[in-house]
Amino acid sequence: MKMNKMLPTKTGLRAGQGDTITLNGSSTCPWCTKQREYFDNKGIAYEFKDCDKGECRDGIVGFPTMDNVVGYHEL
C-alpha cells in the first residue's frame, strides 16, 4: 500500500495570525514562484529564503522546501 506524505497541519498560518512558514527555494525556480503565488493568494504568511543567495539552512535537498517537506503543496 502506497502512503502519501502529508504536509503537517499548523495553526495560525493566515497573515496576521502569528506563525509563518519558512519557504526555502530559489528565485529562479518555477515551482517556488508557484508556491509563493499560492501563499499570497490564500493570505498565508511565509518567509522566503533564497538558497541561491546563501539564505537557507544546510540540508535543503530540493525546492521548494517547507519544514522538511519538499515540493509544491496546497494547504
VENBEL-V907740 format. One record per pair of residues at least 24 apart in sequence whose C-alpha atoms are under 7 Angstrom apart, sorted by the first residue. I is the first residue (numbers start at 1). J is the second residue. Records with the same first field share a line. If there is no record, write none. Layout:
I = J / J
This chain:
7 = 69
13 = 44 / 45
14 = 43 / 44 / 45
15 = 43 / 44 / 45
20 = 45 / 46 / 47
21 = 45 / 46 / 47 / 66
22 = 46 / 47 / 48 / 66
23 = 47 / 48 / 49 / 64 / 65 / 66
24 = 48 / 49 / 50 / 51 / 56 / 63 / 64 / 65 / 66
25 = 49 / 50 / 51 / 63 / 64 / 65
26 = 50 / 51 / 52
31 = 64 / 72
32 = 63 / 64
35 = 72
